[in-house]
Amino acid sequence: MINYACMTLGASITASSLQCPPPADFSSAITPVLDPAQADASYAAADRPLPEGENEDWFVIDLGRERTIHELRIEWYAEGEVGIDFSLEWQQRAGWSVALSETAGDVVACDRDYQRALNQPVTGRYFKFRLRKALGQSRLLIRRFALLGPGTLPKRILMLAPDSYMIDRRILQEARSLLGQGYRVTLLSGFECAEEQHYLVDGVEIHRYAYDWDDERLKKIRSRLPQNERLIRWVNQFFMRVVKHVLPVSPFDAFVIERARQFPSDVVHVHDLPCLKYGVSLSQEWRVPLVFDTHEIYPEQESLSPRQQFQLRRQERRFLPQTQLFVTINEAVADWYHNKYGRRPLVLMNCADQLDAARIDEGRERLRVAANLPDSCRVLLYQGWMSGERNLDTLVRTMAQLPEDTYLVFIGYGAYEPVLRALCDDQPWAARVRFLGRIEPDEILKFTAGADVGIIPYLPIDLNHRLCSPNKFFEYIQVGVPVVAHDLPFFREMAQTHGVVTVGDLSTVEGMGETLNALLAEETRLQGMRHACRKASQTLTWEVEVQKLLEAYRQVVTPDAVDGASDGLDIV
């Protein structure tokens, strides 16, 4: 069993600086590569200039109990060559003793992974790390620090996802499950976020980025130019003209790749097609396995332009054969990929985490209290992203067809919410439609449990919608809420197999009203569907479903899983 303390995974760390203390949450802080102009944005070891012309920082690691340590591993970042001087000490009764020290001048530390055996194995609980570098040289930031005992270092997984708003529940579930198997998981989710963020969720290291619509290569060129506005403007214009026609990697792709390269890993795990090209480039560069989890048939979305669809289909056709593990969301999508490419992906359904009955019962009133609903009313629930292609306008207008004791509650947010609110204006049924906004993913099932019926009004407007199996279906089932959905293949299968769905024609107000009224009028039928949901929730759970992913990882993530290597890849 390996013993290790890792800054980014929440080791108990204290730190001291002669000029200013670290932030209160340093023990779980992540130290991203910071822009020099944002030097105070986050605590960074060895990043405090001292008056004597040196730069020193130190921190103490508490391993919780005595452990035998025989190796030190550091992943650091610097913008060029630096002179470094560091030591690792451990506490004995007589005081601190040096276990390892090293001094080196002009070390190229950019993206460097340092690993060194101690002079001899030592046993202790408290270890002190000191680091110095010459003042005025490039910044030297520690990104990860580990003390290793017997065993091998846990394999590192880098996950890439395009989610710039809310991170998909499926992504976090996979990350947590892999973390629970001893992997170290870093997730880069979203490169066009409103603001840059770096934080931990249940031990998963998460980084989110805000693209500034500049080019990292151009920034480096400008940094070497004299402060001449006319010259800089000419260089900008010339570079952008050239990059379109000559350079194989776009400015945005270069931005993503540069951030991802800060996290060298043993596995690259990509979520959804837009990030697959980056995964291929990194996996070949690092000679590691590539896992591709497609949450949908991405190019087949009606919301994409024909040009975007063409480019995504070309990328899928080109890069899919370079993956070692291919995963998708349901059997229908797996069949489609098998027919198109001759390769059947592993099916990993979007099942929700299992909740015990006590937590479900506890949460039944939360929805009604939060939405200020009458005690005796019937509650229809839609939860998730609100967008124009999800047939939500029909759902809202259907309220005119439903009994006075029936209320509709929306949980979630999206650009289409103002449109839905406007549809309610001046309508006699407007008071029976409630919007609760965003609810934290870890809390949402407690609200879901308060509904009588969960609605999924999606129509087959494209192949992606026709074959969908959305998260909300499994969330409804997990807390015993029957589902009403349009007659799509997945919902028809779930109705036949588990009896948890009523399918109908939800494309019109009349059809949706007829389907809902028929179900609400039959209490015995509703009770039977609730019972079926409780039964299905024992097997349609993440705890059961994830075993397929973990077994696939054991087979695929091996030292010999990838042959060949590449110094780079044309990813356009």
C-alpha positions, 0 to 999 in steps of 0.5 A: 500500500502506497503512502503519499501526501499530495498537496492537490488531494488535500494533505494536511499541510501547514506553511510559512512565509516571512512576508505573508501567510498562506490563505486559510484553505492552503491545506486543500489549495491547488496551485495553478500556473499563474500569470505573473500579473496575478502573482497574489491570486493563489498560494504558490510554494517558492514564490515569495521574494525575500529581501536578502536576494533569495526566494524561499518558502517552506511547508510542513506535511502531516501524514497523520501517523508515522509512515516509512518514506523513501521517495520524493516526487515534485511536479513543478512549473517554471517559465524558463531556466532557474537555479534551485536549492531544496531540502526535505527534512523529517522530524525526530525527537532531537529536531529536524534532520535532512533526508534529501537535499539538492542544489542545481543551477540553470535547470529547465523546470518547465513541466518538469517531473522530479522524482528522487529516492531519499538517501535512505528510507526514513520513518516519521509523521512530520516532514518539512520541505524547503525550496529556494531560487535566485531572485529575479529568475523565472517563477517556480511554482509547485503544482504537486508534491508527493512523499512515496512509501512502499508501492507504486505511485497511483496512476494519474488520469487527466479528464477533458470536457467541454462543459463551460456551464454546469459540469455533467453529473456523469463526468463527476461520477466517473471521476469519483469512482476512479478516485475511489479505485486509487487513481488520481484524477484531474478534470479540465472542464470548460475552456470558455468559462466566465472566469478561471477557477481551480478547486477540489470536489471530493478529492477530484482536482478541477480546473476551469479556464476563460479563453481570452481570444488571444494566441499563446504563441503570439503572446510569447512573441509580443513579450520579446518586442519593444513597447511600440504600439504600431509594431505590436499591432502589425505583428498581431495582424500578420500573425493572425493572417498567417495562422489561418493558412499555415499553422496546423493548430488554431489559437483556441486549440493551442490554448487548450493543449498548453493548459492540458500539458501542465498535467502529464498523466498515465491516462487521458479520458475525454468526454464528448467529441469536441475534446477528442482531438486534444486527447489524441494529441496528448495520449500520443505525446505521452504514450498513454491510453486514451479513453473516449466517452461520448455522451451523445452523437455529437455531430447529429445535433440540429443546433449545429451549422452544416459546416460544424457538423461536417468538421465534427464528423471528419474528426470523429472518423479520423480520431475514433480509431486512435482510442483504446476504450470507447464508451457511450450512454445506451444500447441504441447509440452503441448500435448506431456507432457499430453500424457506422464504424464497425466498432461497438462502444461499452455502454455505461448508462447515466444512472444516478447514485443510489439513495437510501429510503430514509433520505428520499422520504426526508426530501419529499417535502423539500420541493413543495416547501421551496416552490410554496405549493399547496399540500394537496396538489399534484406536482409535475417536474422538469429538471435540467437545462432550459433551451429552445429545442427541448419542447418546453414551450409545449409543456408550459402551454399544456398547463391550460389543459390540466386540472386546477390542482396540478402544478408545474415546477422547473428546476434548472436554468438556461437561456430559454427560461425568460421565454418560458416565463413570458409564456406564463404572463397574463395566463389564468394558470400562470400561478401554477408554474414555478421556477426554482432555478439552479440547485446543487447537483448533490442536493437535487435528488432530495427535491426531485423526490417531491414530484408526482410525475417527472416530465421529459418532453424531448422530440426527435428533432434530430438523431441525437434527440431521438436516441437520447437517454438523459440524466433526469430519467435516472434521477426520477427513477432513483427517487420513485417518480414515474416518468412521462416522455415522448415515444422515443426508442429508449423510453419505449424500452424502459416502459417495456422492461421496467414499467416506469415510463408512460410514453405518448405524443408530446409534440402538441399541447393536445397530445401532451395534455391527453397523456398527462390527464390519462395518467393523473386520473388513474391513481392505481396506475400511478402507484404501480409505476412508483412501485416499479420505479423503486424496484428498478432503482435497485439495478439502474444505479451508478454503483452497479453500472460503474463496475463496467467502467472499472473493469474496462480500466483494469483491462485497458490501462496497462503499461503496454496499452499504447504502441507508438508515440508522437511529438505532436499532432495536426488537430485541425 
